Amino acid sequence: MKQSIKRSLLTTLLFVVVAAGILKLGGDYPTLASYMNPRLLTSILVVWIVSQGLFSVFTDSYLKKLLPWAVVLPLLWAAVFTWGYGFANLPEKKHLGDYYMYAALIFSLPYVLGVWSRRCPKARIPWGILQGLLALFLLVMPFVYVGYYVVMGGEMDMFAMMAIMATHSDEVKSFFTTVASPAMAVGSLVLIALLLVLSMKGSFSLLRAAASCENPVKSHTGKGKIGLVLVTILFIGGFYRMFTHVFPVNIYRAVESKGSDFQVLSQMNNNINRNVGTMVLEEGQNAPDGTYIVIIGESANRDHMKAFTPDYRENNTPWLSAMAKTPDFALGYKAYSNFPNTLMSLSYALTSANQYGDNDLRHVVSLVDALRKAGFATDWISFKNRSSLSSAGVTMIAERCDHTYWEQNPDEYALNVLKELPPAKKRVVFINITGSHYTYKTRVPVSRWNQFGISPNNPDHDYDMTIAYDDWIMQNIFNYAKGNMDLQAMVYFSDHGENMKHFHGTSPFYFDMVHIPFFVYLSPSYQAKYPDLMRQMKAHEHTVFTNDMIFDTLSGLFQARTSFYHKEYDFSSPAYAINGDNAMTMDRKRKIKEDPAF
């Protein structure tokens, strides 16, 4: 026993010296105090307990024989997350200790599983397969973590997991087409197959090595058996507990936990149904008959639009640039998204929730319900697919419209659908386009690739082509609706922006991911009836706006103010109160004034 204690203490000391030395080299742990987070200290205790248990229960020959299998996975996990939290400047460094604890418990698994497999020789094949699958999972996940960081430049977090859960097959194809080549995709599949073969081979060779060891346990007395049982329960129980506290299960649990954003979104439909019953329409409102169009863009960045950035190298918004000079259009030159992904951004934009007042999605009504309360017929035309998660948010709101049209065509087919809409005296038409979502080039029909005059030498040619394509589409919609549908108003905003290297997401985050276009058209007859609206919006053109205020702004513009409306969030109101000092994004985590381009 004394020898076991001595060896376990030396092992723990070696772990402390090596880990601290490597972390010191990384520069993220510069002082003694930086090592004093509770999880790092707990990891030292766990390393000692694992060492003590192994040295106390198993023979030296057994420990040495299984060492090649025991050491690979824990070294991989410890190395990857030491790099991530010690060298790659990733946040939440307090979690590093969890991965050291996990690595120590992974190290113990081959010894515990090996000794028990000897007692169940008839179950060796299923045992080996299950053990191989577990090894494959433990082998692949660190590569997934590193791969996500290398491709996206940041750590996978809850919002990235939510986006992945909401992704359908077409988006997966587009993602790999954008960030990787087909050869890389094939290479990844080949690598996974190879890892599966290695995992299975390693699993069965481990079982054979354990079976060939004559004396794996030090004591065969009653006390020795009790010690083996206790070590097994302790190590496997500890492994399971830490399994739920590390990547990727910890992120999945956060998404699925009660009260998480995912759960709230999943329950939003019931919340809205309940809240609509309490909604009261303000008296004295009377929007003129006619058509009101709301176009929701995708991944459009105003920095890449000539209308918003006059010195931009490409004239990719000729129609909007011309319209911006007329008295009927107001642009939001400092418009931002409230969040850099579609799910969260539009769940706020299309409901009464926002970052400034009550942001609890349990207390909201949708923009669609407010418009229907005001007497509008509502139509939703979407060029985006439904998915399991977004059906709890954007798609769920869309389905509250009187009619929905889910198209599998290029965005330009919006005009075809408009022409086929049934007659309505007063209607709002939502058009949700795929816009500038990656893969950029696939958003534009091949026959139109050379239509817009985007320079082939432009490094962002494909993205800028989608912007020009959308400008052309909006011109066609505007002209048709104005000539044939008694167009009273047209509004355009994007769900979020886009970074040309990292696309959009929360990890990493760049402010161009929330730079969005926003404009409003009001017909001359509408302005004659409500002259203050355009005047106020023109006055606010260079005032910050975040798209979680779309609900209040359109409620005010379209004369659909309800008991859920707040004038201080209405871009067309003289009481509009959002400015550079209080404007926020990233669900209140970042202030707009932190944006270097603000």
NORNORBEL-V206072 format. One record per backbone hydrogen bond with DSSP energy under -0.5 kcal/mol. CO is the residue of the C=O (numbers start at 0). NH is the residue of the N-H. Records with the same first field share a line. If there is no record, write none. Layout:
BEGIN
CO->NH + NH
END
This chain:
BEGIN
0->4
1->5
2->6
3->7
4->8
5->9
6->10
7->11
8->12
9->13
10->14
11->15
12->16
13->17
14->18
15->19
16->20
17->21
18->22
19->23
20->24
21->25
22->26 + 27 + 28
23->26
30->33
31->34
32->35
36->39 + 40
37->41
38->42
39->43
40->44
41->45
42->46
43->47
44->48
45->49
46->50
47->51
48->52
49->53
50->54
51->55
52->56
53->57
56->217
58->62
59->63
60->64
61->65
63->66
65->68 + 69
66->70
67->71
68->72
69->73
70->74
71->75
72->76
73->77
74->78
75->79
76->80
77->81
78->82
79->83
80->84
81->85
82->86 + 87
83->89
85->27
91->94
92->95
93->96
94->97 + 98
95->98 + 99
96->100
97->101
98->102
99->103
100->104
101->105
102->106
103->107
104->108
105->108 + 109
107->111
108->112
109->113
110->114
111->115
112->116
113->117
115->118
116->119
119->122
120->123
122->126
123->127
124->128
125->129
126->130
127->131
128->132
129->133
130->134
131->135
132->136
133->137
134->138
135->139
136->140
137->141
138->142
139->142 + 143
140->144
141->145
142->146
143->147
144->148
145->149
146->150
147->151
148->152
156->160
157->161
158->162
159->163
160->164
161->165
163->166
167->171
168->172
169->173
170->174
171->175
172->176
173->177
174->178
175->179
180->184
181->185
182->186
183->187
184->188
185->189
186->190
187->191
188->192
189->193
190->194
191->195
192->196
193->197
194->198
195->199
196->200
197->201
198->202
199->203
200->204
201->205
202->206
203->207
204->208
205->209
206->210
207->211
208->212
209->212
215->58
220->224
221->225
222->226
223->227
224->228
225->229
226->230
227->231
228->232
229->233
230->234
231->235
232->236
233->237
234->238
235->239
236->240
237->241
238->242
239->243
240->243
241->244 + 245
242->245
245->248 + 249
247->251
248->252
249->253
250->254
251->255
252->256
254->262
256->259
259->263
260->264
261->265
262->266
264->267
266->270
267->271
268->272
269->273
270->274
271->275
272->276
273->276
274->277 + 278
275->278
279->562
281->284
289->426
290->487 + 488
291->428
292->490
293->295 + 430
294->296 + 492
295->432
296->494
297->435
299->301
300->303
301->304
304->307 + 308
308->311
313->315
316->320
317->321
318->322
319->323
321->324
322->325
325->328
327->521
329->519
330->332
331->334
333->544
334->515
335->546
337->585 + 586
340->344
341->345
342->346
343->347
344->348
345->349
347->350
349->366
356->358
357->353
358->360
359->362
360->363
364->351
365->369
366->370
367->371
368->372
369->373
370->375
371->374
376->427
377->401 + 402
378->429
379->381 + 404
380->431
381->406
386->390
388->391
389->392 + 394 + 395
392->396
393->397
394->398
396->399
397->400
402->379
404->381 + 406
409->412
410->413
411->414
412->416
413->417
414->418
415->419
416->419 + 420
417->420
424->289
425->376
426->291
427->378 + 429
428->293
429->380 + 431
430->295 + 432
431->382
433->436
438->441
439->442
440->443
444->447
445->448
447->450
454->457
457->460
459->463
460->464
461->465
462->466
463->467
464->468
465->469
466->470
467->471
468->472
469->473
470->474
471->475
472->476
473->477
474->478
475->479
476->480
477->481
478->482
479->483
480->484 + 486
484->290
485->290
487->522
488->292
489->520
490->294
491->518
492->296
495->299
498->502
502->498
509->512
510->513
511->497 + 514
512->496
513->336 + 515
516->493
517->331
518->491
519->329
520->489
522->526
523->527
524->528
525->529
529->532 + 533
530->534
531->535
532->536
533->537
534->538
535->539
537->540
539->542
540->332 + 333
544->335
545->548
546->549
548->552
549->553
550->554
551->555
552->556
553->557
554->559
555->558
560->281
561->564
565->568
566->569
567->576
568->570
569->572
572->575
578->581 + 582
582->591
584->589
585->588
589->584
590->593
591->594
594->597
END
